[in-house]
Amino acid sequence: MTSAKLAVSAALIASVSLAGCVTNPETGNKRVSKAAIGGLGGALGGYLLGDLIGGRNDRTEKILGAGIGAIIGGGVGYYMDQQEKKLREQTAGTGVNVVREGDNLVLDMPAELTFAIDDATVQPAFQNTLDQVAATLTQYEKTYVDVLGHTDSTGSDAYNQGLSERRAQSVANYLGSRGVNPARMATRGYGESQPKASNTTEEGRAANRRVEIRLVPVTQG
């Protein structure tokens, strides 16, 4: 690993460690869950690094063009606090993990909840949960919505890449059908490249098969 990558890794590890000690006064939950800390390996190459999918400037133009405003200054934290509280209420007991990282939110959805094996169609049993998520996203519309697909290491790299892309797109399409503005959304498949657990065990592989919805506030400037 290069010195630059080591520096980034060290900074992220430090930020996760510090964030793990902060309690959200609105929800009573830790800012970064145990699952998020355990998934640091995936976070390093996934949703915590880099800019939004497609670039922030292009996305912002589309969002503003769709008539969606931005959050002003100090209101960002409160806005995301309220959205986090609502999402935690709606996903409680479903197996979906809501992770808070700074002012960003990530919904970690295990693939066994959302999809049948080797399939990219959202399972009927999970549609009610996504309906609830979509209702909150339409209520709190001043966020970018990145949908990220991941797989375990079973199968070829090329196949896993394609499957992760199809699953991310399927979730985005479903959210769009439930009223989430497409201008807010972008998708990306990571295949097997961003594991958050070991692929040598079934438990680890199950954790790596997931779709994540990353919510980032749209801010002025």
GICORKA-V207456 format. One record per backbone hydrogen bond with DSSP energy under -1.0 kcal/mol. NH is the residue of the N-H (numbers start at 1). CO is the residue of the C=O. If there is no record, write none. Layout:
# GICORKA-V207456
<<NH & CO> <NH & CO>>
This chain:
# GICORKA-V207456
<<6 & 2> <7 & 3> <8 & 4> <9 & 5> <10 & 6> <11 & 7> <12 & 8> <13 & 9> <14 & 10> <15 & 11> <16 & 12> <17 & 13> <18 & 14> <19 & 15> <20 & 16> <21 & 18> <22 & 19> <24 & 29> <28 & 24> <31 & 22> <37 & 33> <38 & 34> <39 & 35> <40 & 37> <43 & 39> <44 & 40> <46 & 42> <48 & 43> <49 & 46> <55 & 52> <59 & 55> <60 & 56> <61 & 57> <62 & 58> <63 & 59> <64 & 60> <65 & 61> <66 & 62> <67 & 64> <68 & 63> <71 & 218> <75 & 72> <76 & 73> <79 & 75> <80 & 76> <81 & 77> <82 & 78> <83 & 79> <84 & 80> <85 & 81> <86 & 82> <87 & 83> <88 & 84> <89 & 85> <90 & 86> <91 & 87> <94 & 91> <97 & 108> <99 & 106> <100 & 31> <101 & 104> <104 & 101> <105 & 215> <106 & 99> <107 & 213> <108 & 97> <109 & 211> <111 & 209> <113 & 110> <114 & 110> <115 & 111> <119 & 116> <123 & 114> <126 & 123> <130 & 126> <131 & 127> <132 & 128> <133 & 129> <134 & 130> <135 & 131> <136 & 132> <137 & 133> <138 & 134> <139 & 135> <140 & 136> <143 & 141> <144 & 216> <145 & 184> <146 & 214> <147 & 186> <148 & 212> <149 & 188> <150 & 210> <151 & 191> <160 & 156> <161 & 157> <162 & 158> <163 & 159> <164 & 160> <165 & 161> <166 & 162> <167 & 163> <168 & 164> <169 & 165> <170 & 166> <171 & 167> <172 & 168> <173 & 169> <174 & 170> <175 & 171> <176 & 172> <177 & 173> <179 & 176> <180 & 175> <184 & 181> <186 & 145> <188 & 147> <190 & 149> <193 & 190> <205 & 201> <206 & 202> <207 & 203> <208 & 204> <209 & 205> <210 & 208> <211 & 109> <212 & 148> <213 & 107> <214 & 146> <215 & 105> <216 & 144> <218 & 142> <220 & 71>>
